[in-house]
Amino acid sequence: MHAIDLRSDTVTHPTAAMRQAMARAVVGDDVFGEDPTVNELEEKMARRLGKEAGLLVASGTMGNLVALLAHCGRGDEAILGSQCHTFIYEQGGISALGGVHVMPLANRDDGTLDLEEVEAAVRPDDVHFPRSRVLALENTHNRCGGRVLDASYMNAAGQLARRLGLKLHVDGARLFHASVALEIDPAKLAADADSVTVCLSKGLAAPVGSVVCGDGDFVARAKRMRKVVGGGMRQAGILAAAGLVALEEMVDRLREDHFNARKLARGLASIPGLSLDPEKVETNIVFFELEGRAPSPQELVRRLEARGVRVLALGARRLRAVTHYQVSEADVDRAAEAFRDALR
């Protein structure tokens, strides 16, 4: 019986169609702008998001890094969420490599930032302070449970950023999850962003890569930043070919992952020792807490592993499960039973 890996949607293997496309890919030197498959992916992603241009990068972390370095100089400030991926999981790269100061604000339960707090955080023009340059949002929001930031909020954030003279960057690693959940065009969620990243290997199942999109001037600056952090790739069309399949074949089916995540959440909520609100599961990420006399997260992970189910422990009592195309509805039923058995 196969193992059910719910640790992340990054664990997926490329589909058969991706492998075939990679084998057949027409390639060139992408640093010279001569890889036709990379160029096609960048153009298609940019059109999908309503932007002028795109840039293939190795990862979502690199995408956020080059975008924020393109917006900010050394000593400038980025306003972002205290629970966002850039602040917590990217090793402080914008500060370590770019000298960008961060102003973290508390994320609300739904992943948003209070826009009044954003406005209050913008620095006055004073020699003592860094210059506020960019507002960074995350959609969907990972640590807030895969929550969706809807179009009205994104529009309000964009209007505020323009009024305050800020650029708006969107970490849209799972932006297509948000668009599928809301049943709207992803371009509507990115319309007010000066830059947006989309990950090809989270949920969309490509083996590697993200695309950063914005206007032509921004992408030209981001390409320089990509080079300086060692992200210039050569015959990258082999990777881009899988990304094209992901973009064309793997987006609409994300609703299956959302269905399975909600079903898993309902199953887990019925098990003594686990605490979560299934109504807050909007996409493919399920966070839950251990309560009462339940074992530690690490012990529960060990027990589940012995039963063929893998989840991620995050903190003293918190765990995460993420559905993806390699997790079926039957796998969700089996996983719930494994939890029930492990907590007896």
Secondary structure by P-SEA (a helix, b strand, c coil): cbbbbccccccccccaaaaaaaaacccccccccccaaaaaaaaaaaaaaccccccccccaaaaaaaaaaaaccccbbbbbbcccccccccccccccccccccccccccccccccaaaaaaaccccccccccccbbbbbccccccccccccaaaaaaaaaaaaaacbbbbbcccaaaaaaaaaccccccccccccbbbbbcccccccccbbbbbccaaaaaaaaaaaaaaccccccaaaaaaaaaaaaccccccaaaaaaaaaaaaaaaaaccccccccccccccbbbbbbccccccaaaaaaaaaaacbbbbbccccbbbbbbcccccaaaaaaaaaaaaaaac
